[in-house]
Amino acid sequence: MKLVNQILVVHNMLGVGEALLLAAAEGLDLERTLDAVSGGAAGSWMLSNRGTQVIERDWSPGFTIDLQQKDLRLVLEAFDRLRVPAVGTGLIRQLYTTLQRRGLGAEGNHALVKALETWPTSDRWLARRAGGA
């Protein structure tokens, strides 16, 4: 059951990061946007709690990237053993790997958005709105 939880956590966090990047690029007030969508069908614990941290550029961990990667290794081993496709989870693990290579393994797993911000087509909307970091 832990592995199932980890899959849902990282996919949720990827969605939170992409949604906040889009909202920032559109010039939306991020706090108001978070409030507006948190209570509806898109709402989740990750959105309400880690979304706020992403907006504030607070990377203090509840669960570190390094620990997330350990769990994702176990998840991907299970996918492989059971011959189940893991397209999204494999991609997310690669994104976390880029953050580890940048020395960010001790940051919270919600720092996944940093991998999206450094994507070649990204204009780093969230980081620019927050003044860096």
C-alpha positions in Angstrom: 0.0 0.0 0.0 2.9 2.4 0.7 4.0 2.1 -2.9 0.6 3.0 -4.2 0.6 6.1 -1.9 4.0 7.2 -3.3 2.8 7.0 -6.8 -0.2 9.2 -6.0 2.0 11.7 -4.0 4.5 12.3 -6.8 1.9 12.5 -9.6 -0.1 14.9 -7.5 3.0 17.0 -6.8 3.7 17.2 -10.5 0.2 18.4 -11.2 0.5 21.0 -8.5 3.7 22.3 -9.9 2.4 22.5 -13.5 -0.8 24.2 -12.4 1.0 26.8 -10.4 3.4 27.5 -13.2 0.5 28.0 -15.6 -1.3 30.3 -13.1 1.9 32.3 -12.6 2.5 32.6 -16.4 -1.1 33.8 -16.7 -0.5 36.5 -14.1 -3.0 35.0 -11.7 -2.8 35.7 -8.0 -1.4 32.4 -6.8 -2.9 32.5 -3.3 -6.4 33.2 -4.6 -6.0 30.6 -7.3 -4.9 28.0 -4.7 -7.9 29.0 -2.5 -10.3 28.7 -5.5 -9.3 25.2 -6.6 -8.4 23.6 -3.2 -12.0 23.0 -2.2 -13.2 21.5 -5.5 -12.5 18.3 -7.4 -8.8 19.2 -7.9 -8.3 19.7 -4.1 -5.8 17.5 -2.3 -3.6 17.5 0.8 -0.6 18.1 -1.4 -2.2 21.1 -3.1 -3.4 22.7 0.1 -0.2 22.2 2.1 2.7 21.9 -0.4 1.2 24.3 -2.9 1.5 27.1 -0.3 5.1 26.2 0.3 5.8 26.3 -3.5 4.3 29.7 -3.7 6.3 30.9 -0.8 9.5 29.2 -2.1 9.8 27.3 1.2 11.6 24.1 0.4 11.8 22.8 4.0 11.0 19.1 3.9 8.2 17.0 5.2 9.7 14.3 3.1 13.0 14.9 1.3 13.7 14.3 -2.4 16.4 11.7 -1.4 13.8 9.7 0.6 11.3 10.1 -2.3 13.8 8.7 -4.7 14.4 5.7 -2.5 10.7 5.0 -2.5 10.4 5.6 -6.2 13.2 3.1 -6.8 11.0 0.5 -5.0 8.0 1.5 -6.9 9.7 1.1 -10.2 11.2 -2.2 -9.2 7.6 -3.4 -8.5 6.3 -2.1 -11.8 9.2 -3.9 -13.6 8.7 -7.1 -11.6 4.9 -7.1 -12.3 5.4 -6.0 -15.9 3.2 -2.9 -15.5 3.9 0.3 -17.4 5.2 3.2 -15.4 5.4 6.0 -17.8 4.5 8.9 -15.5 6.3 7.6 -12.5 9.5 6.9 -14.4 9.4 10.5 -15.8 8.9 12.0 -12.3 11.8 9.9 -10.9 14.0 11.4 -13.7 12.9 14.9 -12.7 13.8 14.2 -9.1 17.2 12.8 -10.3 18.0 16.2 -12.0 17.3 17.9 -8.7 19.6 15.5 -6.8 22.3 16.2 -9.3 21.9 19.9 -8.5 22.5 19.1 -4.8 18.9 19.5 -3.8 18.2 16.1 -2.3 17.6 17.4 1.2 14.8 19.7 0.0 11.2 18.8 0.3 9.7 16.6 -2.4 7.5 19.6 -3.4 10.6 21.2 -4.9 9.8 19.1 -7.9 8.6 22.3 -9.5 12.2 23.4 -9.7 12.8 20.7 -12.3 9.9 22.1 -14.3 11.2 25.7 -14.0 14.5 24.7 -15.5 12.9 23.0 -18.5 14.3 24.6 -21.6 11.0 26.2 -22.6 10.2 27.5 -19.1 10.5 31.2 -18.3 10.8 30.4 -14.5 7.5 32.1 -13.8 7.2 31.1 -10.1 10.9 31.9 -9.3 10.7 35.2 -11.0 7.5 36.2 -9.1 9.1 35.2 -5.8 12.4 37.1 -6.6 14.5 34.0 -7.2 15.3 30.9 -5.2 
